[in-house]
Amino acid sequence: METVLALLVAVLFSVAVYLLLSTHIIRMLLGIVLLGNAVNLSMFTAGRVSTMVPPIIPGGLTVPAVVTANPLPQALILTAIVISFSFFAFLLVLAFRAYQDLGTDDTDRMRVAEPEGEGLPPLGY
């Protein structure tokens, strides 16, 4: 099972890097989402994928009597999902606002600081 998940993480990382190298902002945002999912899935895979006993300690014991699942990766992933969703929403609003102002989502044509018809900016100070 871990082998299949590791291959899926590799595919997600590859597609995310491919999308992040694009010049269009929407593709970059989708790459960020896939990258976040790949990281979450890799953390989940690192936390042991098996049908172990849930981490519940019976009454009268201070530690579990048998080997239990590790709840830390699941808690980290839940936190990461919330943070990545809010980060994606913020980036989506920024991309939409940039599209409204500039009329394009191509990063090569977003040249407000250095317009194309003008010369180079001062190179020395």
N, C-alpha and C positions, 0 to 999 in steps of 0.2 A: 504493500500500500504506500509506504514512504517513497518507493522508487517512482511510482506514478505521480505522486504529488511533487516530487523533485523535478520530474520532467515538465510538469505543468508550470512550475515556478520558472523554469528555464525558458519555456515558451513565452510566458507572460513578460519576463524581463526583456527578451529579445524584441517582442512586438512593442513594448513600451519605449525602448531605446530607439527603434525605428521611427515611431511616431514623434518622439521628442526631437528628432533631427529634422523634422519637417519645417517648412517655412510658414505654414498656416497655424493660426493660434488654436483653432478648435482641435486640430490633430494633436497639438502639443498638450492641450488639456486632457484629451482622452489618454494620451501617453502617461500623464501624471496619475490619472485614475488607475490605469493598469499597473503602473509601478507600485502604487500603494497597495493594491490587491496582491501583487506578487510578494511584497514584503510581509503582509499579513499572513499569507499562506505559508511562507517560509518559516515564520515564527510558529505557526500552528503545527507544521510538520516537525519542527525542532522540539516541540513539547510532547512528543510521543503520541502517535496515533494508534490506539489500541482500545480494546474493550475492557479496560481495567475498572476496578471498583471506584465509584465516585468518592471525592475527598470528604467523607463524613466520618467524624470521630464518634464512636459509640460512647454512651454515658459510662463514667467511671474510668476511662482511659485518658491519658494525656497526649498520646500519639496514636495514629491508626495502627490496627493490629496486622493489616496486610498491606501490600503494595497498592497505592492509590494513584489516581490520575493527578497530574500537576495542574492546579487551577491558575497558576500565574500566567502562562501564555494566553489562556482564554481571556483573562482580565485585561491583559495588555492589548490584545486584538480588539476587544470591545471599545477600549479607550481610543485606540488608533482609528477605528472606523468612524467614531464621532468626530474626532479632530480632522480626519481627512475629508469627511463630507462637508464640514464647515469651510475648510480650506478650498475645496473645489467650488463651492457656491460663491465664495469671495472672488476666486479667479474667473469664474464665469461672468460675474457682474463686471469685473474690470475689462474682460475681453469684449463684452457687449458694448460697454461705454467707449472703448477705443474704436470699435467698429462704427459706432454712431458718429464719432468725431472725425475719423479719417476716411471712412467709406470703404475700407478694405480690411481683410484679416491676414493679408500677406505681410510678413515681417520685413521683406525686402523693399516693399513700397511704403512702409511707415517711416517716412523721412522728415519729420517735423523739425528736428534739431539740425539736420544737414540736408536741405532741399537739393534736388538733383540738378537744377540749372545753375547753381552757384558754385563758386570755386571751393577749394579746400579751406577748412578752418585754419586759424593760425597754428602753426606747428611748433613755434618756439616762443618762449616768454622772456 
